[in-house]
Amino acid sequence: MTTSSAIQQFLAFDWGKLRVGVASGNTLTKSAQGVATLTEQGLVRDQAILKLVKEWRPHALVVGVPYHPDGAPHKNTKLAKQFAQNLRGLTGALVHEVDERYSTTEAKADNPRAREAKLDAFSACIILEQYMRSLSE
């Protein structure tokens, strides 16, 4: 049984059509580190995700879901939610969805020289840290 004082490990995903950024973090440090940027698609990507879940053994997964600045959903909102649902089926893990408005913008501002592939992992860090901050509220 997990108690609220137990350290919890998470994997976060910044979904994109071409790449999926992945970050890991825990409730002890409340910080995240980039783990990978997945460029594979379909079953190959699913296998890469399963490998990461097996390696990191997270308490739960976190998926960033994009919205327009005014909070309205758009096409990628639906696609990110589908990705989250697919993760639930693929891994059997608890999956939390987080509003990720501006995570890529923030990642670019914090890492102006980073290549696009690295920005996805940085965005996943931002998503995960935002989620972990919400746990203490």
Backbone torsions as a table, in degrees:
resi	resn	phi	psi	omega
1	MET	NA	133.3	-179.4
2	THR	-91.3	130.9	175.9
3	THR	-102.9	166.9	-177.8
4	SER	-67.2	-21.7	179.8
5	SER	-87.7	-8.4	179.0
6	ALA	-71.5	142.7	177.5
7	ILE	-73.1	130.1	180.0
8	GLN	-114.4	134.9	178.5
9	GLN	-100.3	140.0	179.0
10	PHE	-131.7	152.8	166.5
11	LEU	-117.2	134.6	178.7
12	ALA	-118.0	149.9	-177.4
13	PHE	-127.8	129.5	171.6
14	ASP	-105.0	96.3	-175.9
15	TRP	-71.7	140.4	171.7
16	GLY	-148.6	158.3	-178.6
17	LYS	-60.6	-36.9	-177.0
18	LEU	-98.5	-32.6	-174.9
19	ARG	-141.0	153.3	174.2
20	VAL	-125.8	115.1	176.2
21	GLY	-81.4	142.9	-178.2
22	VAL	-129.1	136.2	177.1
23	ALA	-135.0	156.1	177.0
24	SER	-124.3	148.6	177.2
25	GLY	-165.2	171.5	179.9
26	ASN	-143.6	166.3	-175.1
27	THR	-78.0	-11.0	176.2
28	LEU	-72.4	-51.3	-177.7
29	THR	-90.2	-21.6	-175.8
30	LYS	54.5	28.9	176.2
31	SER	-127.0	163.0	-177.0
32	ALA	-128.6	156.2	175.5
33	GLN	-131.0	143.6	176.7
34	GLY	-66.6	137.0	-178.5
35	VAL	-108.7	-44.6	-175.0
36	ALA	-165.9	162.3	166.6
37	THR	-125.1	114.9	-177.2
38	LEU	-89.1	126.0	178.0
39	THR	-109.4	-6.6	179.6
40	GLU	-70.9	161.8	177.8
41	GLN	-125.4	163.2	172.1
42	GLY	59.6	-137.2	-175.7
43	LEU	-63.5	-32.9	179.3
44	VAL	-65.3	-41.6	176.8
45	ARG	-65.6	-42.4	178.1
46	ASP	-57.1	-43.3	179.1
47	GLN	-64.4	-38.8	178.1
48	ALA	-64.5	-40.1	178.1
49	ILE	-65.1	-45.5	179.0
50	LEU	-60.5	-38.1	177.8
51	LYS	-63.2	-43.7	178.4
52	LEU	-64.0	-41.8	179.7
53	VAL	-64.1	-41.5	178.7
54	LYS	-64.8	-41.6	-178.8
55	GLU	-68.3	-46.5	-173.7
56	TRP	-88.7	-21.9	179.0
57	ARG	48.2	58.1	-176.6
58	PRO	-72.5	152.9	172.5
59	HIS	-65.3	-39.3	-179.2
60	ALA	-158.5	167.8	176.8
61	LEU	-110.1	152.5	-179.9
62	VAL	-129.3	131.4	180.0
63	VAL	-122.7	129.1	174.9
64	GLY	-77.4	131.4	179.0
65	VAL	-117.9	118.7	-176.7
66	PRO	-80.6	147.7	174.8
67	TYR	-137.3	162.2	171.7
68	HIS	-65.2	159.5	179.4
69	PRO	-53.4	-31.1	-179.7
70	ASP	-84.8	3.2	178.8
71	GLY	92.7	-4.8	179.7
72	ALA	-73.6	142.1	177.2
73	PRO	-73.6	159.7	173.4
74	HIS	-140.6	-173.7	-174.9
75	LYS	-55.1	-43.3	-178.5
76	ASN	-71.2	-21.4	173.9
77	THR	-61.0	-49.6	-179.9
78	LYS	-62.6	-42.7	-178.7
79	LEU	-66.4	-39.2	177.9
80	ALA	-67.4	-38.2	176.7
81	LYS	-65.2	-37.2	175.6
82	GLN	-64.0	-40.5	176.9
83	PHE	-59.9	-45.0	178.4
84	ALA	-60.0	-43.7	179.2
85	GLN	-64.3	-40.6	177.4
86	ASN	-62.8	-38.3	177.2
87	LEU	-61.9	-40.3	178.1
88	ARG	-58.2	-47.2	-179.6
89	GLY	-68.9	-40.4	-177.8
90	LEU	-67.3	-45.7	-171.9
91	THR	-102.1	-21.1	-174.1
92	GLY	73.1	8.0	-176.5
93	ALA	-87.3	160.3	171.1
94	LEU	-70.9	130.9	-178.1
95	VAL	-124.6	123.4	177.0
96	HIS	-101.7	138.3	176.6
97	GLU	-103.2	134.4	-176.9
98	VAL	-125.0	134.9	174.3
99	ASP	-63.8	117.9	-175.1
100	GLU	-110.8	26.5	175.8
101	ARG	-52.1	131.2	174.7
102	TYR	74.8	3.9	-178.7
103	SER	-64.3	-40.1	178.5
104	THR	-68.9	-40.0	177.2
105	THR	-60.7	-44.2	178.6
106	GLU	-65.5	-40.4	178.7
107	ALA	-62.5	-40.9	178.3
108	LYS	-66.1	-39.3	179.9
109	ALA	-67.2	-38.8	-178.9
110	ASP	-77.3	-22.6	-174.3
111	ASN	-136.8	65.3	-171.0
112	PRO	-61.6	-23.4	-178.3
113	ARG	-98.1	0.6	-177.1
114	ALA	-71.4	143.6	173.9
115	ARG	-72.8	159.3	-177.2
116	GLU	-53.4	-43.6	-177.9
117	ALA	-60.4	-39.1	178.3
118	LYS	-70.5	-31.3	179.4
119	LEU	-61.7	-32.8	179.3
120	ASP	-64.0	-42.7	177.5
121	ALA	-67.6	-40.1	176.2
122	PHE	-61.5	-40.7	178.3
123	SER	-62.8	-40.2	177.5
124	ALA	-62.1	-36.7	175.9
125	CYS	-61.4	-46.1	-179.6
126	ILE	-61.7	-43.7	178.8
127	ILE	-59.8	-46.4	-177.6
128	LEU	-67.9	-42.6	178.8
129	GLU	-64.0	-37.0	175.6
130	GLN	-62.2	-44.1	179.4
131	TYR	-61.7	-47.1	-176.7
132	MET	-65.3	-34.3	175.2
133	ARG	-61.9	-36.6	-178.4
134	SER	-68.5	-21.6	-179.6
135	LEU	-68.1	-28.9	-177.4
136	SER	-91.9	-0.6	-179.3
137	GLU	-82.9	NA	NA
